[in-house]
């Protein structure tokens, strides 16, 4: 049973591609998975992550603040700068250019925590970076967008606060409490939580793709190339360097 679950988790990229293909071929099949379903699913994923952590993990992170400071600074400097630059270099339509800047200027979300969790990397550091960048994003994201975009769009700062508490802080804290006071229950959930996370993140991504199918297919190839260049070639490379 355990080996089968591990194989399932290791097949995450394939499962995600299959889900994405289903979203494009049969978009109506995933149209129901939206709104509160996505919020609760992200919260459930973060709960599973919290079960693998301990308070000492965060104290260890705080004892080495340089990675947190460096990650946060890069989050609000290099990313929005590159998003703005790529939009200019490829002369993207205004809507897509603004979208690229928005993605770049927004704080790191739960997706990074999911990948860190599944990769068995430093989850405490990832959660800390997400929390810090989200809290700072209440001020930094509107500021960066006002500088790079102007008054062409608005940012819901209150929504960022609510999302931070509902999706990240509360579920992770609950996971820590369960692991501390109900260790046997935590051990049982931990065995299946990675597989559940794979299923939920696949549903989330596939649902978003199904809802945006028309826009995605109508986008110019340069839009896809810009997003790919921003995330995979540039930011992943810089991540390896730093």
Protein Blocks (a to p, Z undefined) as FASTA:
>chain_A
ZZmmmmmmmmmmmmmmmmmmmmmmmmmlmmmngcjlmmmmmmmmmmmmmmmpcfklmmmm
mmmmmlmmmmmmmmmmmmmmmmmmmmmmnopafklmmmmmmmmmpccdfklmmmmmmnop
afklmmmmmmmmmmmmmmmmmmmmmmmnopmbccdfklmmmmmmmmmmmmmmmmmmmmmm
mmmlmmmmmmmmmmmmmmmmmmmmmmmmmmmmmmmmmpcfklmmmmmmmmmmmmmmmmmm
ZZ
